[in-house]
Amino acid sequence: MCGICGKIYLNTARRVVAAEVEAMRDTMISRGPDAGGIRLDRHAGLGHRRLSIIDLATSVQPMSNEDGTVWIVYNGEIYNFVELRLELLARGHRFRTSGDTEVIVHLYEEFGRDCVTRLRGMFAFAIWDARSDTLLLARDRIGIKPLYYTLNDQAFLFGSELKALAADEHFRAIRQIDAEAVHTYLSFLSVPDPGCIYRGVRKLPAGHTLTLRNGALDLRRYWNVVFQEEEGIAVEEWEQRLLELMQEAVRIRLVADVPLGAFLSGGIDSSTVVALMARLMDRPVKTFSIGFSEKVYNEATDAKRVARYLGTDHTELMLSPAEARFVIPRLVEHFDEPFADASAIPTYYVSKLAREQVTVVLSGDGGDELFGGYPWRQVRPWYQRHLSRLPQRVRSGIRTMTGMLPSGVRGMNYLRRIDIPYERYILDAMAVFDEADRRGLYAPHFADAVKGIDPYRHQLRNLAGSTDRGWEARMMEYDLKTYLPNDVLTKVDRMSMLASLEARVPLLDHRLVEFAARIPSRLKIRGGIGKRILKRVMVPYLPPEVLNKRKQGFSVPLGTWLRTDLREDILDTLRGGNRHGLFDRRAVERLTDAFFRGDDSPNYQVWTLYAFELWYRNVHGAAARRAVA
């Protein structure tokens, strides 16, 4: 796993110098502590930081083809590189290394930008083709590996992390907060792709390539998946093929020239991955978990039970709120953008714990999205299913009357959204700050700045679907294309890379994803219980306690932490913040006062504002101070 970056001047007569690329590259040392390299080619420069996993001695980057006309910097792992290498050898290509990086170079020579369709794995890479003065960027199908880019009138910049772009003088000159990004962050805990917290910066979406040639950008999608259920196939056939694909996905991710282990939470997803690893490895799997003293959030006991059952070499860490308080500012800084999923804290600590013994881990991410694991998104609520049929005038009246009810009345959240289309309803219901909350939070000038901007517009594209598809299938597809890459995978990438640890996700192998998208929802979800087919397949390999366990999720005792060890930090930061002037100070004070009086409902709202203020002070503000200095 690595960090990549680059700079291309639009004026072809201007030369990139080494110091420019090195400044970008070396912001990402944690992504690649083992080595660093650059390649300069007239008005183009590529940078790379390496975390050595395969072919430790020879696969140094940037890497070129035989005659030095095509160069690559690459972050990720290609799991079918051996088969591709044999195919390319048969086509006459010559190799100097035995790793996967050089395979991509020769594959590009053979197929151009369509080379990505042949790759099986997680990746973000950049290829500079000096023959045509063209830069190609590519990101894997699911969005496991990140890639940022920006184009101004001077240069094109790209990098695995936003901090790489921020290190360049041409980025610092245009660094302005994007109002729409703040608008969407308050809804979704992060800034969804293709947006970025800074105006003019974009994330390359999953399953896309981008070319830069003669100053023009060409963005293309090369892969998509639609959850379209197939009927007429026996349950036993679905189960057999699912098990085969999972076994293969795990097997090909066990290739490494460094120590390897797994995250283990005790839930069905991570337990499935570890159980399959245990059957494929000739030694006990090294597993790692995090626990909390608060019992309702603590899965360490479940993880330990699975570890004993599977005979793993297990290590656990009990995480205290004092440790969380200590590390929060560092984590906020490492995300570069505002990010408010508090489970990033245990994700970092379990990554740090694992890195003491291994360099690569397998995780169970993706199971919820593929097999209907989120119970609150499985069934279209009764309120909307029936009451949405009422005339618009009646629904508007119900919504008005709902505003007169005291808080906490059952069903009020549904009723207050009854007069909006269902797709918008589900997004507003899931938002940390919904439409009404945002309206009360914003300062007048910021409310004017985002007037007419729909914070859900990019998300709604992934909820649109034909009427012949069930709601459950559409929600699984939505989560796979939005919540997974923008939250879950971003969290795992940044936190594992901060610990210089590579995390692999076998359940997100694209062949497995395409297969799972065809499985009928009735085999995944029944009676409000999700992942039924996954549990049936794993009956021979896991204990009943895991298979019968209700979903808990990888969460933290946030409300307790905010009221105890983090209380003073929260109050100092929020009451002394708002230097950006985006929010109404009195609205923030009312929110925090209500929370500390014992109202649990706004705990994630308080955390989301706290994370934003820390980002603004420690990342945005710090960069501004460095620029002045």
HELIX and SHEET records of a PDB file:
HELIX    1   1 ALA A   18  ARG A   25  1                                   8    
HELIX    2   2 ASP A   26  ARG A   31  5                                   6    
HELIX    3   3 PHE A   81  ALA A   90  1                                  10    
HELIX    4   4 THR A  101  PHE A  111  1                                  11    
HELIX    5   5 GLY A  112  ARG A  118  5                                   7    
HELIX    6   6 LEU A  162  ALA A  166  1                                   5    
HELIX    7   7 GLU A  169  ARG A  172  1                                   4    
HELIX    8   8 ALA A  179  PHE A  188  1                                  10    
HELIX    9   9 VAL A  235  ARG A  251  1                                  17    
HELIX   10  10 ILE A  252  LEU A  254  5                                   3    
HELIX   11  11 ILE A  268  LEU A  280  1                                  13    
HELIX   12  12 LYS A  295  TYR A  297  5                                   3    
HELIX   13  13 ALA A  300  LEU A  310  1                                  11    
HELIX   14  14 PRO A  321  PHE A  335  1                                  15    
HELIX   15  15 ALA A  344  ARG A  355  1                                  12    
HELIX   16  16 GLY A  367  PHE A  371  1                                   5    
HELIX   17  17 PRO A  375  ARG A  377  5                                   3    
HELIX   18  18 TRP A  382  LEU A  387  1                                   6    
HELIX   19  19 GLN A  392  THR A  402  1                                  11    
HELIX   20  20 MET A  412  LEU A  415  1                                   4    
HELIX   21  21 TYR A  422  MET A  430  1                                   9    
HELIX   22  22 GLU A  435  LEU A  441  1                                   7    
HELIX   23  23 PRO A  444  ALA A  449  1                                   6    
HELIX   24  24 ARG A  457  ARG A  461  1                                   5    
HELIX   25  25 TRP A  471  LYS A  481  1                                  11    
HELIX   26  26 TYR A  483  TYR A  483  1                                   1    
HELIX   27  27 LEU A  484  VAL A  488  3                                   5    
HELIX   28  28 LEU A  489  LEU A  498  1                                  10    
HELIX   29  29 PRO A  506  LEU A  508  5                                   3    
HELIX   30  30 HIS A  510  ALA A  516  1                                   7    
HELIX   31  31 SER A  521  LYS A  524  1                                   4    
HELIX   32  32 ARG A  532  VAL A  537  1                                   6    
HELIX   33  33 PRO A  544  LEU A  547  1                                   4    
HELIX   34  34 LEU A  558  ARG A  563  1                                   6    
HELIX   35  35 ARG A  567  ARG A  575  1                                   9    
HELIX   36  36 ARG A  585  PHE A  596  1                                  12    
HELIX   37  37 ASN A  603  TRP A  615  1                                  13    
HELIX   38  38 TYR A  616  HIS A  620  3                                   5    
HELIX   39  39 GLY A  621  VAL A  628  1                                   8    
SHEET    1   A 6 ALA A  35  ASP A  41  0                                        
SHEET    2   A 6 ALA A  44  ARG A  50 -1                                        
SHEET    3   A 6 CYS A   2  TYR A   9 -1                                        
SHEET    4   A 6 ALA A 155  GLY A 159 -1                                        
SHEET    5   A 6 TYR A 148  LEU A 151 -1                                        
SHEET    6   A 6 VAL A 201  LYS A 203 -1                                        
SHEET    1   B 6 MET A  63  SER A  64  0                                        
SHEET    2   B 6 VAL A  70  ILE A  78 -1                                        
SHEET    3   B 6 GLY A 121  ASP A 129 -1                                        
SHEET    4   B 6 THR A 134  ARG A 139 -1                                        
SHEET    5   B 6 HIS A 208  ARG A 213 -1                                        
SHEET    6   B 6 ALA A 216  ARG A 221 -1                                        
SHEET    1   C 5 ASP A 313  LEU A 319  0                                        
SHEET    2   C 5 LYS A 286  PHE A 292  1                                        
SHEET    3   C 5 LEU A 260  PHE A 263  1                                        
SHEET    4   C 5 VAL A 360  LEU A 362  1                                        
SHEET    5   C 5 GLU A 502  ARG A 504  1                                        
END                                                                             
